[in-house]
């Protein structure tokens, strides 16, 4: 009888299996580049970022720890196509694997450019670039504050052009770094310092020479853009060369293409101003002469007027007219008085003819009851013994009725 030796089964625990898978995956993919679309992005209070990296066929969970997330120059959002650099990590408690990202950049566009676009859109929605809030530059400046590096070429170009064009302004250089770590905070603080000066300046120029996007990045930082937009003094931004456009240029009241152009914008040309003043002087001289000739002609015309040759003629004419009007008024008043007196006499005669006294004057009398003063018109209205009063032309007589005859 033969016996067959069967191989012993190697039974692994879940923990052992997961540990072997973890060792295998992490050793096989110590570093990897993965392209995909961000979705289900979560930002808890810890500062870590969790999201799903997916394409049209598969997906993988990904995480960015707080230290790496703080270094991102742009904002992650769902739907963003990115390229991630990191390593595979197996999370044993759940038996799942994920991509631990230590570097990420937008797909098809640089991280700095994406960050620039995102910040530009954000500040534009807030109205920091609106033309309505921009201040005009003063026509003649006496004090200029220049925020820049004191050793850079920008300040030398600015001072050279300014000295050639206009010598009537004092320049206050506010030294600051214009690139590198911490430069943005220094620039913003320098602008705020200028606004707090006891002796104010007429305008502020923020400038530096040209460079790459990375070199000029300090002037795209939000803290600098807000400092320029909030500056109460008219501000000129002259960053880089003509082709370089920073967010500081958009927020400033005036943008200059170069530091030299900034000097041309803030100060007039003394030669051009002298020429302009000469032209104004000639025009004023010509205008004054023309006005003098015109005034002389008007004065001669007035002197030849009859009002000046016979100044009392008009007075005499007016006096004669007044005398004539006085005579006519006197005559009219006399005629009116005469006619009024005639009308009054006629009315008096008419009233006299209608007066009861006139009737009594012709021999008639008026009899009234003594008791109530009523006029007696009929003898039958009286009774014997009643007392009556008879009115004559002159005086009255009181009598008593003895007999009544019908």
URQUIZI-V788682 format. One line per field, one symbol per residue. ss: DSSP state (h for helix, s for strand, l for the rest). psi: psi as a letter, one per 40 degrees, with the letter a starting at -180 (. if undefined). Layout:
# URQUIZI-V788682
ss = ???
psi = ???
This chain:
# URQUIZI-V788682
ss = lllllllllllllhhhhhhhhhhhhhhhlllsssssssssssllllllssssssllllsssssslhhhhlllllllllllsssssssssssllllsssssssssssllllhhhhhhhhhhhhhhhlllllhhhlllllllllssssssllllhhhhhhhhhhhhhllllsssssslllllllhhhhhhhhhhhhhlllllllssssssllllllllhhhhlhhhhhhhhlllllssssslllllllhhhhhllsslllhhhhhhhhlllhhhhhhhhhhhhhhhhhhhhhhhhhhhhhhhhhhllhhhhlllhhhhhhhhhhhhhhhhhhhhhhhhhhhhhhhhhhhhhhhhhhlhhhhhhllllsssslllllslllhhhlllllsssssllllsssssllllll
psi = hihhhiihhhhiidddddddddddddddgdiihhiahhifhhgieeeihhihhiaediiiiiihiddddeeheihiihehhihihaihhhgddefiiihhhehiiiheiidddddddddddddddeeeehddeiiiiidhidhhhhhiheeidddddddddddddheeiihhhhiiieiihedddddddddddddeidhiidihhhiiaiaidddeddeeiddddddddeheihhhhghaadehhidddddidhhididddddddehihddddddddddddddddddddddddddddddddddeiddddgdedddddddddddddddddddddddddddddddddddddddddehddddddeeiihhihddeeihhehdeeiihehhihhhadhiihhiihdihh.
